[in-house]
Each structure stands twice: as C-alpha cells, then as structure tokens.
Amino acid sequence: MHLSRFPRVRLAHLPTPLEHLPNLSKCLGGPDIFIKRDDCTGLATGGNKTRKLEFLIADALDKNADVVLTQGAVQSNHARQTAAAATRVGMACEILLENRTEYTDRDYMESGNVFLDRLFGAGIAHYPRDTDMDAAMAERAEALKAAGKTPYIIPGGGSNSVGALGYVNCAIETLAQANDRSLRIDHFVTATGSAGTQAGLVVGLEGTNSGIPLLGIGVRAPKEKQEENVYRLAVKTAELLGVPDAVARNKVVANSDYVGDGYGIPTDSMIEAVTLMAREEAILMDPVYSGKGLAGLIDLIRSGHFKKGENVVFLHTGGSAGLFGYLDAFPSAA
Ligand SMILES: *Cc1c(COP(=O)(O)O)cnc(C)c1O
C-alpha cells in the first residue's frame, strides 16, 4: 500500500496527536484510554472528513471541476469541512442539507456547522427528511452542467474508495506513532456512520497485518447493515490500493447499540459521555457521532468488554462545532 501514488492536496495538520487520557482512564477504572486527535486536523475546526477531502479534492482538481457538490444532515460536519476545503482551492461549493432529525429550532437550523457553511461562502439548499439525496445531487449537477459549470459530486460523508484512502493513511500514521513510543494497541474504536472512516481504517490495519482489532460504534444503521456497508467499501478501497484480499469479512465489526431513537437524536448516554469528557479531560466531543461513539466505549468498559491492562485507542473524529446546534440537549451546561 503506497498512498503517494494517489493525487492529494494537503489540507490537514498531520500527524494528529495520539494522547493518553489519564483522568478518564482512572475515572472508569478499566483499560488505559488513548485518543487519536482527528478533531485537530486543523481545517475549519477539524474533524475526520479533512483526511478524506485531501484525496477527494485532489481528484476534483484532476477533473478540472469548478464547483463541488455534497450532501448531509443539517448539522453535517462533512458539509462544513467540504465548504472549507473547496474555498481553500478556489472552487465553489454547494451543499444539500437533509432535515433528518426534523428539528426546527434556531440553534439546529442556523448555528454550529450551518453558520460555518455560510461563513465559508457555500450555497445551501434544504430538503425534507427521507429525500433521495443522491438523486437530488445528480439533478443539481445536471443543472450546473447546463449552465456551463464543471461540478464534482462528493458522496455523503466523503465515503467512497477515494475518500477512504484518508483513513488508510490514519491507520498507518497511528501505527507509526505507537511503534515510535512502544505503545501496544490492543483495540481501536471509532464512531461509524457513512462508513468511510471504518473502511479506510480496517484496510490500513489489515493491509499492514497489524493484528489490531477495530470496532465501529454505529450512529445510524443497525449492526448488520452497517457492517455490510463498511465491508463493501473496504473491499473497493483495498482494490484501489492493489491489495484486494486484505480485509476478511469477520474483521469488520460494528456495534449499533448506542444509536438510541435515531441519527442525530440525543441519548442520555451521549450526554453523559460528552459531559464526562469535558469535565475529566477538557476535550470537546460532538452530539451526533463522537459522543455516541464514546458512550459505547464507556459502556463497553463498564461491562468488562475492554479490560484493565489493555490499551484502547479511541479515534476522535471531531464535530465539536455541532455542539452549538444542540444547546438544548445539555441543560446542565446551558
Ligand atoms: C462523519 C463523522 C463520523 C463518521 O465517519 P464516517 O466516515 O461517516 O463513518 C464520525 N464523527 C464525526 C464527528 C463525523 O463528522
């Protein structure tokens, strides 16, 4: 696997830190918890989409695109990072936002990521819940072509094989950091949504024969569907990298027990996890992804799935800007 064979625009501050969390580890009394700080990728308050966008935006430039289209939920971190990345390289950006939660309050509709989308100058269009967003993007792309533009469509979450290369990169980077300091990683845990992060990580961890098990904590789909989505994308990504058999199906593991009532809907365990991380480590998580992922990690530690003496790396995928779209979910802080 040699990532330098693929076009890439440098957008992220890399490597991101790999840090021990002494207070949270002590407070939970289980394994030693480490955090891979992909909330510190540097672009527009950071987050995991920046690594994917390094490869996606390079592909868009290769294809002489002048406008980037993407889609997500209203408080999409992906849309915000895409708007910022497009601005960096001088492309226009249009984002299509689906109101998946059906919230209508001002924080959700206008603050957090939406405020930043506008600040970066992106065009925003709103769509109701359950719209076929891929069809909506295709339709908008046709209209732009008819107007003489060259649009480039980035799928939701930047999750295709090109975007997933960013998380192959993260796996290789984390392994190098761990090797440099003789840190034995026993488990790698990440939130998983549109699947590109987990798919890229599993290709990187398996393609290097690291022997490190990866667990995705789902934020939307049920376990079987999430694993199938991740596996399918991992196979495509491995093929793109020339290691087609790198990932066995049983290396793709997701746990969707922490979704609650649905995508983007707060849960008590998410609120506890976000608050605990803020008060123990002064690190900001997010309500939709990393907060639910951390809630899963905490529960799996309390139930003895991860044990004392083990080292667990949790990938911080970012998203803190989304907190400002969810002020009402945190009455203890409001
Ligand atoms: C998009 C996102 C994720 C999930 O990553 P996928 O590649 O979509 O699975 C996790 N955390 C945050 C903060 C995100 O914005």
The ligand as a MOL file (V3000), in Angstrom:
LIG
                    3D

  0  0  0     0  0            999 V3000
M  V30 BEGIN CTAB
M  V30 COUNTS 15 15 0 0 0
M  V30 BEGIN ATOM
M  V30 1 C -18.7780 11.8660 9.6100 0
M  V30 2 C -18.4040 11.7350 11.0220 0
M  V30 3 C -18.1680 10.4660 11.5980 0
M  V30 4 C -18.3920 9.1750 10.8730 0
M  V30 5 O -17.4600 8.9130 9.8640 0
M  V30 6 P -17.9150 8.0840 8.5980 0
M  V30 7 O -16.7280 8.0240 7.7410 0
M  V30 8 O -19.0660 8.8400 8.0030 0
M  V30 9 O -18.3720 6.7380 9.0660 0
M  V30 10 C -17.7550 10.4060 12.9070 0
M  V30 11 N -17.5910 11.5350 13.6360 0
M  V30 12 C -17.8190 12.7570 13.1330 0
M  V30 13 C -17.6360 13.9220 14.0330 0
M  V30 14 C -18.2330 12.8990 11.8100 0
M  V30 15 O -18.4730 14.1280 11.3320 0
M  V30 END ATOM
M  V30 BEGIN BOND
M  V30 1 1 1 2
M  V30 2 1 2 3
M  V30 3 2 2 14
M  V30 4 1 3 4
M  V30 5 2 3 10
M  V30 6 1 4 5
M  V30 7 1 5 6
M  V30 8 2 6 7
M  V30 9 1 6 8
M  V30 10 1 6 9
M  V30 11 1 10 11
M  V30 12 2 11 12
M  V30 13 1 12 13
M  V30 14 1 12 14
M  V30 15 1 14 15
M  V30 END BOND
M  V30 END CTAB
M  END
